[in-house]
Amino acid sequence: MIELECRPFTQNHKSVDSKRDQLMKVMSAYRQAEIASIRSNAGDPFGKLHTINEYQSELAVISNVLAYLNVAYLRFADHVPMKLDQKFQVPLAQGIPALLLERLLSGEGAEERCQKYMEASPEVVKQRDDLRKKLDILQVTADILESVSCNRS
């Protein structure tokens, strides 16, 4: 678990704060609407109707817990990709370069193998030459167009 947590995915305090504020607004608005509905429909016959702000601290606790659970749920959903990443991708990314260098630079003919890897394939060389010819033609055309437009001015 420590290895997984060294590269966290959804560890976001802003998300918790945002969700908490959103939940607090929704719960306060709901409470306010309920109190208004009770007062308008039946009145307050016993004079015991609570004020809107009376349970603010309790609502704050509820919104904090729900916001935490929301982000914790996202963290739980992140454990699968985090474990896959740790189990497969990280070792692969660390092992491939070392293995390639070991096989490329060790044994007989290492210098020839390195030289061979540095050379471009014949297809790439041909494509590069074709592109250079096209670029030369375009440059000549651009020069002609520039000289024509300068003569007109």
N, C-alpha and C positions, 0 to 999 in steps of 0.2 A: 504494500500500500504506500510505503514511503516513496518508492521508486515512481509509482503512478502520480503521486501528489507533487513531485518535483516540477512537473509541467502541467499545471492545472488548466482546465478547460473553462468551466463556468463559475469561477470564483469571483463574483462581482458584487461588491457592496452597494454600488449604485442601483443595481437591480432590486436588491432587498429594500432599500430606502424608497425607491420609486413605487414598488408594489405596496409597501406599507402605507404610503401617503394616499395612493389610489384607493386601497381598501378602507382607510379611515374616512375618506370623503364619502364613499358609497354607504358605509354603515351609519355615519352621522346624518346623511341625507335621508336614509330610510327611517332612522329614529325620529327625525324631525317631522317627516311626513306622517308617521304613525301617531305621534302626539297631537299633531294638528287635526288628524282625522278623528281621534277620540274626543278632543275638545269640541269640534264642530258638531259631531253626531250626538254624543250623550252628555257633553259638558263634563264637569268634574264634580259629581254629586257629593263626594266625600272629602274633597279638597286634598286628596292625596296624590294627585297626578305629579309625577316627577318632572323636573325641568330638563331641557334638552341637554344641558352640559353636565348633568348629574353623574352620568356613567362614562365620562370621557376617558378616565384612566383605565377602566375595564375595556373599553373599545380599543384603546391604544395597545393594551396587552394582546388582545385578540388579533388586531391587525399585524402586530409584530410577529406573532406565532404563525399566522397564515402566510405572511410574506416569506418568512424563513422556510416554511414547508414547501412553498412554491419553488424557491431557488434550490433547496435541498433535493427536490424531485428532479430538477434539471441536472444537478450534480450526479445523482444516481444514474440518470440516463446517459451521462458522460462516461461512466465507468467501463462500459463495453468498448467504445472506441479507444479509450485510454489504455485498456488492457491489450487490445489488438495492436495498438501503436507500440506499446512497450515490448510486447512479445515478438512481433514480426518486423515492423518497419525499422525500429531503432537498431536492432542487431544487424539487419540487412544493410542499412545505410552505413553502419560502422564497419561491417565485415567485408563488403564488396571492394572498396578501395584498397584495403590491406591485402586481400587475396589477389587482386589484379596486380598490384605492385610486386608482390612476392613471386608470382608466376612469371611476370614480365621480366623482372630484373635478376632472376636466379637461373642457374644452370647454363649449359653451353648454348651459344648462339643468342645470348641476351641482347647484345649490341645490334645484331641483324634484326631481331624481332622489334626492337625499339625503332630502328630505322624504317622498317616496314610499316609500323603503325603511324609514323610521321608522314609518310607519303600519301598523297591523295589518290583515289582510285581513278582509272582512266575515264570513267563516265563523268566524274566531277571535273577533271581537267578539261574535257571536251566542252562541258556545259559552261565552265568559266571562260574558255576562249570564245564561245558563241556570244556570251553576254558582253565580253569586252568589245567584240566587233560591233554589236548593236549599240553599245555605249559610244563608240567612236563615231558611228553614223549619226546618232542623235546629237552629239557634240558639234559635228560639222554642220548639221541642219540648224542647230540653235545659233551657231556663229553666222550663218548665211541670213537667217531671219533677223538677227540683231543688226547686221550691217544694212539690210534693206530698210528696217524701221528707222535707223539713224539717218539714212540718206533722205528719207521723206521729211524729217523734221527740219 
